[in-house]
Each structure stands twice: as structure tokens, then as C-alpha cells.
Amino acid sequence: MKKIINKMIAWLATSWLGKWSYRISSLAGVLILRACSLAKSATLFPGAGNLSLDIRTDLKYPENITIGSNVTIGADCQIGAMAPVVLGNYVRISRGVTIETATLDLSAALPYPHIAKPISIGNGVWLAAHVTVLGGVNIGDGAIIGAGAVISRDVPAGAIIVGSATRELKRKLEIVEEWKS
């Protein structure tokens, strides 16, 4: 009898009842996550109309962030606003985007001090997954930035930017020598 009961329990767990109970619990989790996201959005940015801010977004210095209406910020994004960050209307920020105003002043002595420059992102801009926007950048209205791009210079309105080419700026040989000794 015990074997029959165990088989019935196993069948229920793998049958439609088991699948529906899993779906219901998943749905409850999604609803709770969405409610937390809405609460975070409304608390931090009460003036931003129709803001969709994922709960997993990391905001440093949120008091320096200005957000327009109908903005969507995806999961695992980071916005570091040591200097002001302005997001226009209808901006779409995909998963894993980093917007960082701060950097280190490499011309100063160790330990390098922080410096920050503002970032402005225009209306209707789309930042695809894992884009990095660095301080001092202005992105014009309607620009599209492709996945993985690193933006360190201004982007004109309507531009489509892809890729992330790297180049060596210069070498700091005195630092290399200092670490060798």
C-alpha cells in the first residue's frame, strides 16, 4: 500500500497539478518582484512618469539622477551618479548596462582620487545589453547603442553605434617601475 501511495504522489508531482503548482508559485514570485520594483521606482523617482525600474538595478547617488517619462531600465544595470545623470523620455536601457560618471584621476599621485563628469542621454535612446557609458558623454536623441559598446565620446542624434574597439592611450612607466621595486 505504501508503494502505491508513493507512486500516486510521484505522479501528482509530475502531472498537470504539479506543473500548475510550480507555475503558480513562479507567478507569485514574479508579482512580488514587480511590486518591489514599482515601490523602488515610486520612492526614488516620484516625478518620473511610467518608469519601469528593475529591482536588481544598482543606483549610486540616486539624488543626482533625473529621469524623464516612459523610461525602462532592465535587470542588473548600474548607474553611478557621482555627477548628474539625465535620462530623457522614452529611453530604453537593456540588461547589464553600466552608466558611470566617476573615474580615477590617473595624473595624480597614488592613491588616485575620484573625479566625475555628467552624462546626458537624450529622448528615445536605446542602450542595448551590456553597454558602458562613461562620464562626460552626451548621447543625442534617437541614438541606438549596440550590445557591448563602450561609449567614451559624445554620440550625435540618430547615430547607430556598434562595437567596442580598444586602443592604448599611453603608458605610465613610472608606475610600472614603482611596483617592480
Buried (B, 14 or more C-beta within 10 A) or exposed (E): EEEEEEEEEEEEEEEEEBEEEEEEEEEEEEEEBEEEBBEBBEEBBEEBEEBBBBBBBEBBBBEBBBBBBBBBBBBBBBBBBBBBBBBBBBBBBBBBBBBBBBBEEEEEEEEEEEBBBBBBBBBBBBBBBBBBBBBBBBBBBBBBBBBBBBBEEEBEBEBEBEEBEEEEEEEEEEEEEEEEE
